């Protein structure tokens, strides 16, 4: 999905919230000049040590250490929901993107039936997929999940309003079921076949994540 809008060969690419550099490593294998930033120094050190990546940097997303118009593409894969300021993060991503380049975002869908980041019940945190949290009014939803955002389509698109570019793709996608596949490959295959079919129907609106591509003019 990323490569459909951002050909990697000889591209200059930034992964915001890169962690240990998994995407940076993959992009480099596809002949991209790939960089990554993250706020977790330990993960960056692991990426540098274990993956031999020399283009990872410690940085908050709201103040990227790059000049204007330097990247062909910027990726934010399931990270915008965790940053301090999501609007400023998108503005920074747009700033460092070249004219004609793209910002690609995967972000949690508020309409997905489960909150995948767990939830707080009083002071007790419960890890796992908690049903229907996203369907609650904002005040209640934010009490159960104050640690993470989830977006309706209009909320996510609003982050790009006023920027010099346009959204050229926006859809929803279902999970990859990787953890299930690790234990029961056949069951994961069934889930994938069913829900990936739903991505071509109006029921895609209930997918796990938004996939948004914004192109800079």
Secondary structure, DSSP 4 states (H G I P E B T S, - for coil): -HHHHS--TT-EEEEET-TTTHHHHHHHHTT-EEEEEES-HHHHHHHHHHS----EEE--TTS-SS-SS-EEEEEEES-TTTSS-HHHHHHHHHHHEEEEEEEEEEEEBTTSSEETT-EEETTEEE-S-EETGGGS-HHHHHHH-TT---B-HHHHHHTTTTSSEEEEEEEEE----HHHHHH-HHHHHHHHHHHHHHTTSGGGGGSSEEEEEEEE-
